[in-house]
Amino acid sequence: MSKDDAGLRRDAKKQRLNPLSPSTASTPPGVLDVSSSCSSSFGTVSTPPNQRIQNYEAIGLSPGSLKDFDVVQAKIDEDGILNETFDPQNPLVFRCIYFLYGRQYAWNDTRDMRVEKIRQFVEDEESRDRLRYIACPDTGHLAMSKEGAFEMYCRVALIAEHFFRDENARGGFRQESFARFQRSANCYVPASCVWCTLQRQHDQPENEEACKPLDVAQMGRKYAIETDEDLENRVLHNKGMSALAFASKLVGREPNGSDWVLFNFGRKKLLGLPKDVWDHVESVGYGLVTNFHVSKAFKEAAKNEEKEFEKAMEEKKANESTRKSRKKKAGKTDQLPLRYLKFDGCSIDTKGEVVEVDYDEELNKKQKELRLRWEKQVGNIEKKEEERRKKQKEIIPDKWRPPTVPLTPPNPNGNSDDDPPGGSGMHAMVLLGAYKEYKKDAHGKLRLHFYFMLLNSWHSMPLVLVSPEYLQACKAKVYFLDGKLGDPTHGLERDDRLFGETSFFDGGDDQEASASFFLTGDY
């Protein structure tokens, strides 16, 4: 800690020990003086006089990646920013101010320059909305409690189990399968985090801690906005980041260096490219798919799959209701169809072919095992959520408490009812594995063909099988890391849930979950 930080911290501590001393009686550090009400977009906000703020959690912020609270509080008091005219009594604005100070945003500027920069973040509604999904952790820890979540997860786990047990397939989950979905338009954060997790499981299978899935929201918060410029680009200018650049930060490598092996499917001729990718799946592990051009046909397939899933869920609920009324045991009617899409063509407009997987004895057994672990995790989540709410009631006044959000099924289409996450631009996914088979060509000659299974962060279409020709039509690039990952050298928060989703950055539902900021992961 620097001398300046130490001095600020000492001053803050002294003033909190004697908050009503003559020199600090008006607004002592560590105390939010809101004894007078203030009108805002949230209505009239008032809390008990001199409500003490003891830490970030007390105002609904996760402390992860933020500066020591005492130092930040002293800096806020020194600047007097809460006395500015731009609505700091609005709970959302208030939290964003503390988050920006906690990140030491513009601390090297003069006081007036710093306040003006922060004003840009919190006064513009669009910028504030983008910032709030960075400052306030998302509701991902509640995802497993949502209707249909287990069935969504099973589609990934059981289809992968079936697909990769074939002797002609390579790759798949080397440890317990997991799923991470996006609730916003940013695919590169979950794709990169899932890729990094799988690669560590490949390189360090004996390292239990390193093999746990990365906490997607915390990783995005930590590495996608490392500098003030990153934060300004993301929030003020709505600029994102590439999957390769983000993944490089996660593994501590240079994005344009010799650490990465690139297979560019956008080139004119494939030649031996598919075989080379197969070899890398066998020897290196997993590929990070970037620059995948999303076609109208690809989006339409995702929409249709979502409709089919909803239809299957309705039938399942009806069957369960009938079974319970007749006091019968669960049977095959309680299982949702297992299906994935296959895109095998030379055109970006190729339509997906539905591939259905039949339940067999092994898959039935696997599903029962997953159900037991799932119920255990959900039980732990609900227990910790109750602990959060109790803690919340103790330290946060009612008027400053985020509203409780009813648990609703995840929206597979992110922010838009028209397009799946990713929109009509470029998409990032994970190359989970490969499959080969011999097929006759137009002349009746047997030729070796390759297919690649992609792990997608869309709820509606989590697994996609594609041919090299289709990847070529979509101008995709696939990156493999050259050389094994070493032990983590910097903080990588873990989250070992089977299922998760994130609204990091662009936001999903425009709501905050109650007390979602106290704990992340560790379920």
Phi and psi in degrees as a GROMACS rama.xvg file:
@    title "Ramachandran Plot"
@    xaxis  label "Phi"
@    yaxis  label "Psi"
@TYPE xy
-71.7338  165.111  SER-2
-62.1595  -39.9426  LYS-3
-62.6228  -43.6003  ASP-4
-61.7046  -43.4393  ASP-5
-62.3655  -40.1212  ALA-6
-65.3704  -43.8327  GLY-7
-61.1872  -39.7026  LEU-8
-66.8037  -40.8342  ARG-9
-62.9749  -43.7007  ARG-10
-61.6605  -43.6161  ASP-11
-62.0167  -41.1118  ALA-12
-65.6126  -43.4014  LYS-13
-61.2292  -44.5824  LYS-14
-69.2934  -30.4755  GLN-15
-73.4166  -33.4023  ARG-16
-66.1617  -29.887  LEU-17
-131.73  68.3728  ASN-18
-65.9267  -17.1222  PRO-19
-106.884  19.6818  LEU-20
-64.9521  153.801  SER-21
-53.643  -36.4288  PRO-22
-74.7111  -15.7724  SER-23
-130.084  15.5255  THR-24
-64.6101  -29.4785  ALA-25
-70.4632  -58.0441  SER-26
-143.405  82.222  THR-27
-66.6877  146.853  PRO-28
-58.5573  145.582  PRO-29
83.1644  0.0663806  GLY-30
-126.901  128.501  VAL-31
-94.5594  107.196  LEU-32
-86.6313  97.5762  ASP-33
-122.522  36.9064  VAL-34
-65.4862  -24.3394  SER-35
-100.299  139.432  SER-36
-76.6923  159.494  SER-37
-138.923  130.518  CYS-38
-78.8336  136.289  SER-39
-148.605  -178.631  SER-40
-66.4769  -12.7659  SER-41
-93.4147  5.4903  PHE-42
93.9518  -170.831  GLY-43
-76.0709  119.082  THR-44
-104.427  124.266  VAL-45
-144.528  142.947  SER-46
-133.44  169.366  THR-47
-54.333  143.105  PRO-48
-53.9812  141.455  PRO-49
51.6829  45.5341  ASN-50
-65.726  117.754  GLN-51
-75.4863  135.358  ARG-52
-106.039  115.524  ILE-53
-97.837  -24.3592  GLN-54
-163.619  177.179  ASN-55
-62.7288  -38.9328  TYR-56
-58.8077  -30.4069  GLU-57
-67.3295  -16.5912  ALA-58
-117.165  13.6468  ILE-59
84.8979  32.4272  GLY-60
-120.779  143.795  LEU-61
-77.6727  134.269  SER-62
-75.7338  -8.38142  PRO-63
-54.9846  129.212  GLY-64
70.1805  12.1479  SER-65
-106.658  152.777  LEU-66
-65.892  156.333  LYS-67
-47.588  131.14  ASP-68
-61.7382  -40.7126  PHE-69
-60.0089  -42.3221  ASP-70
-65.0227  -42.4939  VAL-71
-65.2013  -43.9797  VAL-72
-60.5817  -41.0542  GLN-73
-64.7143  -37.6644  ALA-74
-67.8333  -40.974  LYS-75
-61.9618  -42.7746  ILE-76
-66.6317  -38.6255  ASP-77
-63.0032  -40.9129  GLU-78
-76.9462  -23.6952  ASP-79
63.9344  29.8085  GLY-80
-67.1078  -27.4018  ILE-81
-71.5408  -9.77426  LEU-82
-94.3342  0.33422  ASN-83
-69.7946  166.33  GLU-84
-76.6865  -17.1475  THR-85
-84.1619  78.9914  PHE-86
33.7671  54.4448  ASP-87
-71.6447  -9.35632  PRO-88
-80.3354  -12.0075  GLN-89
-67.2453  119.825  ASN-90
-53.7992  -37.0939  PRO-91
-70.1043  -44.387  LEU-92
-60.8563  -43.4085  VAL-93
-57.881  -46.8223  PHE-94
-64.5177  -41.1547  ARG-95
-63.2329  -37.4621  CYS-96
-62.4685  -46.2869  ILE-97
-64.3067  -36.6791  TYR-98
-64.5465  -45.6755  PHE-99
-62.6618  -41.0898  LEU-100
-67.8785  -37.9331  TYR-101
-62.056  -29.7772  GLY-102
-83.8456  -0.599091  ARG-103
59.5341  37.3714  GLN-104
-65.1372  127.235  TYR-105
59.0453  27.2931  ALA-106
-67.8532  -19.2182  TRP-107
-85.4179  -7.10259  ASN-108
-87.2536  171.365  ASP-109
-70.467  164.566  THR-110
-57.416  -47.8088  ARG-111
-65.3594  -39.2359  ASP-112
-64.8261  -40.3345  MET-113
-63.9535  -45.5125  ARG-114
-63.6668  -40.7876  VAL-115
-66.1595  -38.2126  GLU-116
-64.7914  -42.3161  LYS-117
-66.3073  -33.3542  ILE-118
-58.585  -38.2789  ARG-119
-61.7897  -35.819  GLN-120
-70.2005  -39.9556  PHE-121
-102.017  -16.1588  VAL-122
-87.87  -34.7052  GLU-123
-79.3671  125.409  ASP-124
-62.372  -42.9827  GLU-125
-65.5185  -42.8517  GLU-126
-64.4908  -41.0471  SER-127
-63.5828  -38.9506  ARG-128
-64.638  -40.7764  ASP-129
-65.7827  -37.7537  ARG-130
-68.7784  -37.05  LEU-131
-64.032  -28.8629  ARG-132
-80.9022  -9.34231  TYR-133
-93.4414  -44.8717  ILE-134
-70.3484  -39.8338  ALA-135
-106.587  115.966  CYS-136
-54.1056  150.662  PRO-137
-78.2989  -174.468  ASP-138
-97.2068  24.3075  THR-139
-59.3951  -28.896  GLY-140
-71.0544  -12.15  HIS-141
-95.0591  -2.65521  LEU-142
-60.3838  -34.1813  ALA-143
-69.6769  -17.169  MET-144
-86.7897  -4.38472  SER-145
-80.9126  148.875  LYS-146
-61.224  132.175  GLU-147
85.9152  -4.90376  GLY-148
-63.6173  -44.3171  ALA-149
-63.2638  -40.8832  PHE-150
-65.96  -37.2521  GLU-151
-62.3232  -44.0701  MET-152
-63.7858  -41.7834  TYR-153
-62.2821  -33.6777  CYS-154
-58.0951  -41.9058  ARG-155
-70.42  -52.2171  VAL-156
-64.6025  -46.3592  ALA-157
-77.5948  -37.5198  LEU-158
-65.6112  -42.4943  ILE-159
-62.9896  -41.0739  ALA-160
-58.8242  -45.3356  GLU-161
-68.3207  -46.4329  HIS-162
-65.6363  -45.1675  PHE-163
-89.1124  1.07257  PHE-164
-85.9451  -6.15224  ARG-165
-69.5685  138.175  ASP-166
-65.845  -17.4585  GLU-167
-94.5245  8.64135  ASN-168
-111.012  150.532  ALA-169
-133.412  146.022  ARG-170
103.708  -145.109  GLY-171
88.7316  -175.543  GLY-172
-78.2483  124.422  PHE-173
-84.7758  -22.0342  ARG-174
-124.107  -162.004  GLN-175
-57.6641  130.639  GLU-176
-65.174  151.322  SER-177
-147.418  160.241  PHE-178
-133.503  136.354  ALA-179
-130.747  122.798  ARG-180
-116.773  154.79  PHE-181
-98.8388  142.922  GLN-182
-111.005  9.50265  ARG-183
-137.972  -169.616  SER-184
-88.0302  0.734025  ALA-185
-99.6663  110.577  ASN-186
-93.2219  -22.016  CYS-187
-70.1774  -26.226  TYR-188
-69.548  -55.3273  VAL-189
-64.6018  -38.794  PRO-190
-60.9799  -46.0087  ALA-191
-67.3395  -39.9106  SER-192
-67.2635  -41.2407  CYS-193
-65.9787  -43.8377  VAL-194
-57.9898  -47.4929  TRP-195
-61.2654  -41.9721  CYS-196
-61.8271  -48.5527  THR-197
-62.3812  -38.9124  LEU-198
-67.3933  -37.1385  GLN-199
-68.0899  -37.0342  ARG-200
-65.3411  -31.0917  GLN-201
-73.1138  -42.7808  HIS-202
-84.7928  -29.5845  ASP-203
-131.801  59.8207  GLN-204
-61.7482  -22.5486  PRO-205
-85.8582  -12.7498  GLU-206
-89.9771  96.2793  ASN-207
-59.9406  -42.6008  GLU-208
-69.2668  -42.8553  GLU-209
-65.9948  -24.0734  ALA-210
-85.6624  -8.83802  CYS-211
-70.0641  142.957  LYS-212
-58.2415  144.1  PRO-213
-69.702  148.53  LEU-214
-77.5231  106.164  ASP-215
-60.2145  -48.6484  VAL-216
-63.6902  -43.6302  ALA-217
-67.6227  -35.6767  GLN-218
-66.0107  -41.2827  MET-219
-62.674  -42.4114  GLY-220
-64.6963  -35.1249  ARG-221
-83.7332  -42.1474  LYS-222
-109.46  -13.5784  TYR-223
-88.1095  -14.1713  ALA-224
-135.492  53.7963  ILE-225
-67.8438  -37.3385  GLU-226
-112.275  166.791  THR-227
-59.3115  -37.9964  ASP-228
-64.4759  -40.9804  GLU-229
-58.8769  -44.8311  ASP-230
-65.0405  -42.3729  LEU-231
-65.3375  -42.4371  GLU-232
-62.1307  -41.9863  ASN-233
-71.0893  -45.6032  ARG-234
-88.7113  -50.169  VAL-235
-81.0203  -35.334  LEU-236
-109.684  -0.421284  HIS-237
56.6395  40.9099  ASN-238
-102.391  136.871  LYS-239
-98.2623  -151.955  GLY-240
-144.545  157.537  MET-241
-82.6036  154.172  SER-242
-61.8623  -38.2089  ALA-243
-64.7122  -43.6833  LEU-244
-63.7184  -41.3526  ALA-245
-69.2219  -44.7615  PHE-246
-61.6779  -36.3536  ALA-247
-62.5481  -36.5678  SER-248
-67.9316  -37.2936  LYS-249
-63.7862  -34.7955  LEU-250
-104.809  2.80574  VAL-251
68.84  37.6116  GLY-252
-121.454  163.871  ARG-253
-82.6348  133.318  GLU-254
-67.1202  -27.5646  PRO-255
-112.442  16.639  ASN-256
-92.9484  -168.288  GLY-257
-81.9187  2.25653  SER-258
-70.8511  -19.5588  ASP-259
-112.413  140.088  TRP-260
-105.871  120.459  VAL-261
-102.344  130.688  LEU-262
-114.258  106.422  PHE-263
-94.1329  102.239  ASN-264
-76.5723  -6.41323  PHE-265
-81.2147  -3.32054  GLY-266
-73.7211  169.856  ARG-267
-67.7672  -42.1536  LYS-268
-121.917  138.34  LYS-269
-79.0501  -39.611  LEU-270
50.1904  -122.596  LEU-271
-92.4614  13.7827  GLY-272
-58.6902  -47.9987  LEU-273
-58.1488  -41.785  PRO-274
-65.0112  -38.5843  LYS-275
-63.1831  -40.2575  ASP-276
-65.4846  -43.5795  VAL-277
-54.4078  -46.798  TRP-278
-61.4021  -38.7466  ASP-279
-71.1689  -33.8869  HIS-280
-61.6633  -40.8313  VAL-281
-68.9262  -40.63  GLU-282
-99.5688  -34.3454  SER-283
-101.98  -42.1893  VAL-284
132.479  -110.224  GLY-285
-116.142  150.59  TYR-286
-107.878  146.767  GLY-287
-100.636  115.095  LEU-288
-90.8969  125.368  VAL-289
-130.996  170.471  THR-290
60.3021  21.3782  ASN-291
-75.9586  112.812  PHE-292
-77.102  120.32  HIS-293
-85.1268  121.542  VAL-294
-93.2188  167.63  SER-295
-63.1812  -38.471  LYS-296
-65.0818  -36.667  ALA-297
-66.1518  -42.5901  PHE-298
-68.0518  -39.8908  LYS-299
-63.1431  -37.822  GLU-300
-62.9422  -40.0769  ALA-301
-64.6897  -42.0346  ALA-302
-62.452  -43.2973  LYS-303
-64.6421  -39.5571  ASN-304
-64.1597  -35.2091  GLU-305
-66.5658  -41.0292  GLU-306
-62.6476  -41.3563  LYS-307
-65.4516  -37.5589  GLU-308
-65.3915  -45.5663  PHE-309
-61.6588  -40.9801  GLU-310
-62.6247  -43.6044  LYS-311
-64.9378  -36.0764  ALA-312
-66.9567  -39.9194  MET-313
-63.5438  -42.7855  GLU-314
-64.614  -38.9479  GLU-315
-62.9312  -44.6993  LYS-316
-64.1027  -38.9394  LYS-317
-65.2256  -41.1449  ALA-318
-65.0814  -39.6447  ASN-319
-64.8697  -40.293  GLU-320
-64.194  -42.5007  SER-321
-65.2557  -42.6725  THR-322
-62.3286  -43.1477  ARG-323
-65.6694  -38.777  LYS-324
-66.7326  -28.0741  SER-325
-99.6497  2.94854  ARG-326
55.922  46.3359  LYS-327
-104.639  157.304  LYS-328
-76.7989  160.805  LYS-329
-64.729  145.786  ALA-330
-139.516  -158.719  GLY-331
-64.8554  -26.0257  LYS-332
-68.1323  -11.9006  THR-333
-89.6053  -1.91307  ASP-334
-100.746  133.754  GLN-335
-80.3123  147.982  LEU-336
-58.4651  141.615  PRO-337
-98.33  120.177  LEU-338
-150.863  149.303  ARG-339
-141.199  170.188  TYR-340
-103.931  141.21  LEU-341
-120.379  124.243  LYS-342
-111.755  106.243  PHE-343
-127.863  89.9476  ASP-344
-169.971  170.616  GLY-345
-98.0702  2.41374  CYS-346
-117.076  146.234  SER-347
-67.2558  -18.2088  ILE-348
-89.4327  7.27802  ASP-349
-55.2027  133.883  THR-350
-88.7786  145.104  LYS-351
-72.8394  140.053  GLY-352
-100.625  128.644  GLU-353
-76.0574  128.685  VAL-354
-114.674  120.058  VAL-355
-101.098  142.222  GLU-356
-113.402  127.477  VAL-357
-84.342  139.872  ASP-358
-69.0019  134.111  TYR-359
-124.011  -174.741  ASP-360
-59.946  -41.1648  GLU-361
-66.291  -42.6586  GLU-362
-69.2405  -37.3141  LEU-363
-61.3398  -42.7336  ASN-364
-65.2994  -42.7654  LYS-365
-62.6204  -41.5872  LYS-366
-63.0456  -39.7747  GLN-367
-63.5381  -40.7339  LYS-368
-63.4357  -42.246  GLU-369
-65.8437  -37.4199  LEU-370
-61.3288  -42.1389  ARG-371
-64.5728  -44.9298  LEU-372
-68.1566  -38.4602  ARG-373
-60.1682  -48.858  TRP-374
-62.3798  -35.3911  GLU-375
-65.7775  -44.5259  LYS-376
-65.0604  -43.0914  GLN-377
-61.4679  -40.3868  VAL-378
-60.0556  -42.4877  GLY-379
-65.3843  -39.1855  ASN-380
-63.1632  -47.1383  ILE-381
-63.7522  -36.5113  GLU-382
-64.5776  -44.912  LYS-383
-70.843  -30.3233  LYS-384
-66.1174  -38.6162  GLU-385
-64.9353  -38.4285  GLU-386
-63.289  -39.9073  GLU-387
-59.2261  -46.7446  ARG-388
-64.9888  -37.682  ARG-389
-63.8933  -44.8336  LYS-390
-65.0013  -38.5323  LYS-391
-60.6132  -43.9805  GLN-392
-63.4219  -29.8948  LYS-393
-73.9412  -33.8787  GLU-394
-116.751  -11.5146  ILE-395
-117.26  122.583  ILE-396
-60.3928  152.222  PRO-397
-53.2831  -42.9869  ASP-398
-67.4345  -20.7003  LYS-399
-103.478  4.68853  TRP-400
-85.7012  131.295  ARG-401
-60.7161  146.52  PRO-402
-67.7624  148.98  PRO-403
-76.1683  132.147  THR-404
-104.704  125.158  VAL-405
-61.4397  141.915  PRO-406
-74.6252  119.863  LEU-407
-123.722  157.861  THR-408
-58.5578  144.43  PRO-409
-59.2718  141.644  PRO-410
-85.31  109.529  ASN-411
-68.4648  -13.5594  PRO-412
-103.477  19.5489  ASN-413
57.0255  -128.758  GLY-414
-81.0454  -16.5289  ASN-415
-115.049  142.367  SER-416
-82.0851  -10.5609  ASP-417
-96.7828  -39.9288  ASP-418
-120.79  143.568  ASP-419
-63.8721  164.272  PRO-420
-53.3112  143.544  PRO-421
103.184  -20.4744  GLY-422
56.7958  -140.728  GLY-423
-107.923  13.3806  SER-424
-93.3606  -134.064  GLY-425
-104.899  153.785  MET-426
-130.657  153.354  HIS-427
-119.999  137.492  ALA-428
-142.847  -175.812  MET-429
-118.257  132.645  VAL-430
-83.3289  101.999  LEU-431
-79.099  -27.7184  LEU-432
177.351  -174.32  GLY-433
-140.151  160.227  ALA-434
-141.702  143.974  TYR-435
-131.43  149.819  LYS-436
-156.942  157.942  GLU-437
-95.755  131.091  TYR-438
-133.562  150.12  LYS-439
-79.2047  137.649  LYS-440
-86.5148  -170.353  ASP-441
-63.3329  -20.3461  ALA-442
-100.242  9.28557  HIS-443
79.5194  11.135  GLY-444
-92.4503  135.981  LYS-445
-73.3748  129.131  LEU-446
-133.71  149.219  ARG-447
-81.1359  127.529  LEU-448
-119.551  145.462  HIS-449
-117.094  149.425  PHE-450
-135.74  153.342  TYR-451
-125.145  130.739  PHE-452
-91.3633  120.392  MET-453
-103.495  136.395  LEU-454
-96.387  115.771  LEU-455
-106.12  149.699  ASN-456
-94.0723  14.3186  SER-457
-90.9017  132.654  TRP-458
-55.4137  -41.3234  HIS-459
-75.0489  -23.6527  SER-460
-146.245  70.399  MET-461
-73.7978  -26.6181  PRO-462
-125.197  130.202  LEU-463
-133.821  124.354  VAL-464
-97.2382  127.134  LEU-465
-131.111  150.481  VAL-466
-89.2704  160.145  SER-467
-58.5707  -36.3116  PRO-468
-64.5153  -36.0873  GLU-469
-70.112  -41.2124  TYR-470
-60.5765  -36.8616  LEU-471
-64.3541  -43.7695  GLN-472
-62.9655  -33.1091  ALA-473
-87.2012  1.62694  CYS-474
57.662  35.3773  LYS-475
-74.8688  154.374  ALA-476
-120.595  141.8  LYS-477
-124.884  125.704  VAL-478
-110.752  134.736  TYR-479
-117.233  144.439  PHE-480
-81.967  129.253  LEU-481
-86.0938  108.69  ASP-482
100.399  150.925  GLY-483
-73.9316  151.183  LYS-484
-74.4403  138.245  LEU-485
-85.4054  -171.995  GLY-486
-65.1296  147.053  ASP-487
-57.215  132.274  PRO-488
-106.094  -4.02415  THR-489
-142.692  165.616  HIS-490
-64.4918  121.293  GLY-491
-126.656  101.197  LEU-492
-64.9285  141.845  GLU-493
-109.96  158.641  ARG-494
-153.695  100.756  ASP-495
-93.6003  23.391  ASP-496
-67.935  152.16  ARG-497
-69.0522  -29.9568  LEU-498
-139.665  137.122  PHE-499
-155.18  162.462  GLY-500
-144.659  157.411  GLU-501
-139.167  142.5  THR-502
-111.61  22.5866  SER-503
-54.3864  128.275  PHE-504
89.1777  -79.7612  PHE-505
-94.9309  -6.88176  ASP-506
96.0254  -5.15174  GLY-507
49.4107  -139.049  GLY-508
-65.9545  140.946  ASP-509
-84.0376  63.8228  ASP-510
-146.877  164.15  GLN-511
-118.788  139.377  GLU-512
-84.4655  150.782  ALA-513
-65.271  127.812  SER-514
52.6464  34.7412  ALA-515
-78.6655  2.95282  SER-516
-101.157  -5.3106  PHE-517
-76.8416  -43.193  PHE-518
-135.248  146.917  LEU-519
-133.454  139.34  THR-520
69.466  -158.598  GLY-521
57.5823  42.985  ASP-522
